[in-house]
Amino acid sequence: MIKYIGSKRALLGQVGMAIQAILPDGGRVCDLFSGSARVGHHLKKMGYQVWSNDHNAYAHTLATAYVQADRERWLAKTETVLEELRQVTPEAGWFTRNFCEEARFFHPENGARIDAMRERIERMDLEPELKAVVLVALMEAADRVDSTAGLQMAYMKQWAPRALKPLQLRLPDILPAVPSGTCVATHADAVAIAPQIEADLVYLDPPYNQHSYLANYHCWESLVLWDKPETYGVARKRVDVRSRKSDFNSKPRIKAALASVIDNLHAPNLVISFNDEGYLSREDMEALLGRRGNVQVIEIPRPRYVGARIGIHNLKGERVGEVGRLRNVERLFISTAKPIDLSHITTSG
């Protein structure tokens, strides 16, 4: 899957075990801030009926492919489309101009491949789930040859070695259908959709500080929407990055936004992942959840994302400083009617 700050790849074991401890016999789980779709994909693999939601188009596309789409239906069709795309003649266009020339996230030769493939996809009139799987294949192929430290806010001063390799399409790891019911992906604001959520458990992994996922991954948003928007700045971000703001990226507003979500969900169980670098403290989170019932907390020390470990860079990818803190703590807040035995869940980082 794509490189993603805040991804729970390293915590899938703990998240999965916590949910399994609460729902040992399966059930419906909603991932309300699905992001990279890693958690939803993992839970579908475990056999849960998963409902993934995110307000960004690229994240919705990832969830459609990795949660909603079923391998039995789309495997052969996807292979056929990918083979056609591999034969497309590269042709530079909007993507190359913005992200390979005016910015340097991708080498121009790969930009021309991306432009040509994306234009062909748009002309194919694919069914929505199939289009999502194909777009994820292209997104992941581009991610494997980017020239960043993992965020689309800055690019390397010199081309990363992987950026000089030719882009290659691969079949995404689409899962078989689960017997417990159809999995779905929705594209909505978490606060707005919360009253509609009915599930046995809701997993929340909201943004926790000022860093916007739309700003961090604007290239993917434009690749998926293919609306060729006006762009600005050294990073050539979409102009709507300035206007599409989330309350979860606001220190004054995050508490009320999260409280609204928690209070409006129709679910007896919650698992919330929240980083100790976030705007809300452990005490804040326990207070928000306390009125629902029992609250348990698992603290898991983790290395910070790779961009922090390699130092502070300016928008041109030049190293301009060091980061003082190389580790943080990921907290899982578990809200249930009664205490759950969580002693088997490791907290080693």
Order of alpha helices (4+ residues) and beta strands (2+ residues): alpha-beta-alpha-beta-alpha-alpha-alpha-alpha-beta-alpha-beta-alpha-alpha-beta-beta-alpha-beta-alpha-beta-alpha-beta-beta-beta
